[in-house]
């Protein structure tokens, strides 16, 4: 019997891509769901799909998590529903592609608020309650761009580096509790990510692309095993490991070639 059966999972960014697939995987394992995103029509479609297939309840919350007070508002709304969050999937986020000096600050600030501040605050709010109950799981979604400086994704890659280091540190801090914190760092995944960034897929990205549902399953499996870091797919895991032995300047140059030109 799944340890998640009858538990409640909150999934941010659940309207498409990895977020929707996290919800599907968790429902298949017996979880009730709280799905959060901006696009309420997408959330309602996902809800209908899940309740038709699984004996799970699905609460839908339409909320823009890129606003400064979004984490507290979401926490308060969940509390108002009288629900206890046992699993937090901190998935909401997006990237900005292009040269740093040419990137509009408003868009970059929105990304940094969502990818760093909201993620951190949600983790603090919900993990504190989990520790009080001595049970819970937190999965933070980062990216393989976290493992090297990435020109053309300078602030996005740096934000994901924060997520990796933050998540691994909190995972260690909570090691003697019943709460497990894991960081999932996918490579290129078949989601709306590139469409949102405005980047045309390079040959490298097309070759390396992984199926979203496979990545979501790998993330949930790693989380349940208490793995602090999960890098799905050997084609992502091997470079992420080897990059620690490469000079940082060289790593930045390699990332620039693969992300901008794709060999």
Secondary structure, 3 states (H helix, E strand, C coil): CCCCCCCEEEEECCCCHHHHHHHHHHHHCCCEEEEEECCHHHHHHHHHHHHHHCCCCEEEEECCCCCCCHHHHHHHHHHHCCCCCCEEEECCCCCCCCCHHHCCHHHHHHHHHHHHHHHHHHHHHHHHHHHHHCCEEEEEECCHHHHCCCCCCHHHHHHHHHHHHHHHHHHHHCCCCCEEEEEECCCCECCCHHHHHCCCCCHHHHHHCECHHHHHHHHHHHHHCCCCEECCCHHHHHHHHHHHHCCHHHHHHHHHHHHHHCC
